Amino acid sequence: MISAILSILITILFVLAVHEAGHALAIIFTRAGQIKRMVVCLKGVGVEWEPYGHEPIKRSIVTLSGSAVNILFAVIFYSVGLDALGLANLVFGVVNLLPFPGADGLRAFASLKEAA
């Protein structure tokens, strides 16, 4: 029982780390801003960053990149037979794209709407 709970917690932490690494890589590659720090608190995990300017397209790319990396990892894990990790990444990536308060989907929608 304890090993199952520990396994679930490690999977969740891994999925969150992959997601936030996707955001951080997008910030670096698009030169959208400067990463201040990784934040871990009761509200969740996140990358705290300062955008260089008013660029809604770059903000959208950064926002969507976390889910994109989760979905990419899901495909990789499914292809090598690690179905549990694949499912965890797929679910987190897709759910985070939904336009709910606090989710990346709503932030991306707002940035894309601003760009249009």
N, C-alpha and C positions, 0 to 999 in steps of 0.2 A: 504493500500500500504506500509506504513512504517513498519507495523507489519510483512508483508511478507518479506521485505528486512532484517529486524532484525532477523527473524527466519532463513533465509538463512545464514546470517553471523554467527549466533550461531552454526548452523549445521556444517558449514565449520570449525570453530574453534574447535568444538568437534571432528570431524573426524581427523584433524591435531594432536590434543592432543593424541588421541588414537594411531595414527600411531607412533608418537615420543615416547610414553610410551612403545610401542612394541620394539623399538630399545633399549631404556634404560633397559628394563627388560632382553633383550637378552645379553646386555653387562654385566649386573650383574650376570646372571645365567651361562653364558659360561666363566666368568672371562676373558673376552677378553681384557679388558682395564679399564681405569678410566674415569668416566664421569666428564667433566670439568664444563659444564653448558648447559642450554637450550638457544638456540639462536633464537631470533625473529627479523627479519629485512625485508627490502623490497624484498630481494631475496627469502624469505620464512622462514620456521620454521625448526629447526633441533636440534639434540643432538650433542654437540661438545664433542669429547672424544679422549683420547690418548690410542692407542693400547699398550698392554704390550710387544708384540713382533711381529715377522713376522709370522702371522698365517692366511693365506688366507681363510682357511675353517671357522674359527671363524668370520672373517670379513664378509664372505658370509652369515653366519647365522644371524649376526647382521643386515646386509643390508636387507635380505629378511623378517626379523621378523616384520617390520612395516606393510608391506602389509599382512602378515599372520594374524596379529591381526585385521586389518581392515576387512578382509574376515571373520574371526571368529565372529566379532561383527555384520557383515551383516547377518550372519546365525541366530544369537541370536535375532536381531531386527526383522527379517522377521518372526521368529517363534512366537514372541509375538504380531505381528500385527503392528509394527512400520515400515511400508514399506518405508517411506521417509528416515529415518535414515539408514535402511538396504541398500537401493539403493545408498545413498551417500557413505557409507563405501565400498560397493562392487565396485563401479566405481573407487573410489580413489585407492583402493587396487590393482585392476587389471591394471589400467593405469600406476600406479607407477612401475609395474613389467616389463613394456615395455622397451626395450633397447634404450631409448632416452637420450641425454645429460642432466645431472642433475637428472635423475630418478634413483631410486634404482636398476632397472633392469640392467642398463648398468654397475653400480658398482659391482653388484653381478656377472655378466658375466665376468668382468675383474678379479675379485678375484678367481672365479672358474677356469678360464683359467690359471691363475698363479699357482693355486694348482695342476693342471694337468700337 
